[in-house]
Amino acid sequence: MDFNEYQKLAMRTAGKADLACAGLGLTGEAGEVADIIKKHLYHGHKLDVDAIKKEIGDCCWYAALTCEILGIDFNEIAQINIDKLKKRYPDGFSEEASINRKE
């Protein structure tokens, strides 16, 4: 499945969501991922990878919704991100490359 196919399938459940719903939903779901990790690192909980997978899926859903509302090709977003990373770290990530990178 590619990102555009995912977007199309995910939008079956979008209802009448607007940009505020999309942005706030994405932030909320990312926060849920962070909360699972926080509880693992600082509260002694077992890391629940299955729960993280579900929350990452919810992040994808809200990202797709944002693209849909703005008329953006979701595949394009993925490619833009990869192009940015290749430019920023042409030889792959390293701490040195991060510290010395030029925007």
LOTIGU-519927 format. One record per atom (N, C-alpha, C): y, x, z. Coordinates in steps of 0.001 Angstrom, whole numbers, plus 524288, in hexadecimal, padded with zeros to 5 digits. Example, Ala and Ser with C-alpha at 12.3 -4.5 7.8 and 13.67 -1.06 7.14 Angstrom:
REM residues 2
7E9C68338681E78 7EE6C8300C81E78 7F31C8339081E78 7F7368323281BA8 7FBDC8356681BE4 8001E8326481EBE 
//
This chain:
REM residues 103
7FB6C8035080000 800008000080000 804D78038180000 808A2802367FCC9 80D868051A7FCE3 811938020580006 8161980464800DF 81A1B801F880418 81C1C7FCD6801CD 81CA87FC9A7FCAA 81E997F7C57FA47 81AAF7F34D7FAD7 815AE7F4837FA49 811B37F0797FB0C 811C97EE9F800BA 812477F25C80458 812AB7F0F1809E0 817597ED5880AC0 81BC97EEC78088B 8208A7EBA68092A 81FA67E6118073F 81D5C7E58F802BA 81C5D7E06080084 818D27DD2C80413 8149C7DF90805E4 810EF7DCC980946 813537DB8280E9C 816567DF13810AC 818BB7DE40815CE 81CC57D9E2815B2 81F727D93C8115B 823A57D55F81116 821A67CFBF81127 81C917CF10810B3 81A637C9CC81146 81B847C797816B0 81C777CB1881A75 81D587C96D81FD9 822FA7CA40821A2 826887CB1181DF8 82BEC7CC6181F6B 82F247C7A78211E 82DDE7C31F81F41 8310E7BE978209E 836A67BF4381EB7 83A567BDA3821EE 83FDF7BDE78207E 842A77C24B8235F 840167C6B9823E2 8424E7CB2D826B0 847097CD4D823CB 84AB67CF60826BF 84F5A7D1C682473 84F977D789825F8 853CC7DA2682454 854437DFC382539 854697E11882B0A 856F17DDDD82E2D 857117DEDD833D0 8518C7DEAA8360F 84E947DAD783478 849287DA5B83648 8460F7DF37834BA 846D37E0FB82FEC 843F67E58682DFA 8455A7EA7183115 84A557EB71831B7 84C017F02A8347E 84A8C7F01E83A37 84B617EBB583CB9 84A097EB5084243 844257EB7384311 841427E90383F83 83B977E91983FE1 8396E7EE9183F45 83B887F17B83B8A 839BF7F6DB83AB3 83AC07FA2B83F8B 83F597F991841C5 840A77FC7A8467F 83D0E7FAFE84B02 83C147F5F084B91 838A97F42584FC3 833267F62C84F48 8310E7F61084A97 82BAF7F7EB849C6 82B4E7FDCD84A95 82F37800B7848D7 82F3C8065F849D1 82F708076884FAC 832558042585275 832878049B8581D 82D428039485AA2 82A42800068586A 825097FEF685A8B 8216E803A9859CA 821E2806528555C 81EE180B288548D 8207280F1D858BF 8258A80FC28596D 827828137C85D4D 825A081212862CF 8257C80D168640A 823DB80B6886948 81E1D80CB686A53 81AD180C0586665 8154580D6286705 814C08133986819 817A88165986531 8177781C06865F2 819A781D7D86B4A 81DFD81B0A86CE1 8205C81C11871FD 81C7B81AE78765B 819DB8167C875FC 816208150887A0F 8119E818E987A57 8102081AFA875D5 80BFF81EF2875C0 80DE98240787845 81283825C4876C4 8146C82AD2878A0 8164482AC487E4B 818868266787FFD 81B1C8266B88515 818F98228B8890F 815A981EEB8876A 813B381AF988B0B 80DCA81B3888BBF 80B5281F1288964 805C281FD088A2A 8023681C328870E 8045F8194F88342 80121815D08801B 7FE15818EE87C0F 7F984816F287AB5 7F6838192A8765F 7F99D8180E8715F 7F9C281BCF86DD0 7FC8D81B00868E0 7F9A1816F0865AC 7FC32812A786485 7F9D980E4D861A4 7FB4080ECC85BD7 7F813811C385913 7F917812D08538A 7F8CD80DCE85053 7F54680A4E851AC 7F4EC8055F84ECB 7F9F68023584F57 7FC348022C853F8 801297FF66854BF 8058980201851A9 805928072985184 80985809F484E77 808FB8089D848B2 8042980863846BE 80354806FD8413B 805B2801A48400F 804C67FDEA84388 806D87F8A6842B4 80CCB7F89D842C6 80F1B7FB8984651 814D37FBAC846A1 8172B7FE88841F1 8149D802A68401E 8166F8054983B5D 8161E8018B836BE 811FA7FE6883691 811997FA6483285 816267F699832C8 817A97F51683789 81C287F19C83821 8212F7F44383651 821A17F96883747 826247FC5B83543 8263A7FC1F82F4F 821A87FCBD82CE8 821537FC628272F 823097F70282549 821667F2F58281C 822CB7EDA482692 828B37ECEC8269A 82B417EEB382AAF 830F27EE1B82AF3 833C07F1A382707 831917F634825E6 833D87F986821D1 833647F6CF81C83 82EE57F47481B7E 82E2D7F18C8169A 831E27ECEF81655 8329F7EA4981AAE 836477E5E881AD6 83BCF7E7B68199E 83D667EC1581BD9 842907EE3D81ACD 8432B7EF5F814F9 83F397F1CF812AC 83F5D7F2E980D0D 83FC77EDDE809EF 83CBD7EA0580B57 83CC37E5048088B 8422D7E283808B2 844807E25180D44 849A27DFE080DE5 84DC47E2BA80AB0 84D607E7E880A7D 8514E7EB09807B9 84FF57EBFD801FE 84B7E7E9F38003D 849ED7EAB57FAD2 848707F04E7F99D 8462E7F2ED7FD66 844AC7F8677FCD6 83ED77F8BD7FBBB 83D677FC327F82F 837FD7FD577F6EA 835B2800B17FB49 831D47FEAE7FE13 82F948017180290 82D0E80694800EB 82AA1806BC7FC4C 8288280BB37FA5A 82CD680FBF7F9C1 8316780DFD7F804 835D78118E7F752 8376D813FD7FC87 8375A810E9800A6 838C3812E6805CF 8350E817498076D 8300281677806A4 82C2E81A79807F7 82D2781F6F804CC 82E5281EDA7FFC2 82F3D8236B7FC73 834418263F7FDF6 83857823527FF2C 83D48825B4800E8 83C5A828FC805C8 8393C826F680968 8382B829CD80E35 8352682ECE80D25 8312F82E88809CB 82E27833358087E 8319183736805C1 834E68357480223 838768390E7FF6E 83C2283BC580342 83E28838CE80710 841A183B0480B07 83EC483F2880E3B 839EA83DFA80FC3 836EF841B2812E0 835938469D80FC9 83449845FC80AC7 8332484A8B8077B 837ED84E10806F4 83C7884BA68066B 8414F84EAC805F2 842938516180B18 841EE84E8B80F60 84340850A081485 83F6E854E981632 83A708542181514 83661857CE816C0 832C78590881220 834B185C0C80E54 8319685D0080997 82C6285FC580AA5 82C10862BA80EDA 8273B865768102C 82468862D2814B7 825D285DFC815E7 823A085B3A81A5C 826FF85C1D81F30 82624858ED8231D 8294885940827D6 8281E85E2782AEE 82C3A8607282D11 82BC38648483105 8308C8640883481 8300F865EA8394F 8348E865C683CD2 83913868E283A8A 837DE86D6683849 83BF6870AB83604 83ECA86DCC83197 83BD486B3D82E39 83E4486852829E3 8418F863D782BFA 83FDE8617183034 842D585D298328A 847FD85F26834D7 847AF8636F837A7 84C6B865A283A1A 85049867788360C 84E62869B1831C4 851D886C1082DD6 852C6868B682906 8514C863D482939 851D48609382489 8578685F4C82383 858AC85E9A81E81 85DEE85D2181CCB 85D8A857CA81A45 860ED8544981BD6 860ED84EF88199A 8641F84EDE814A5 
//
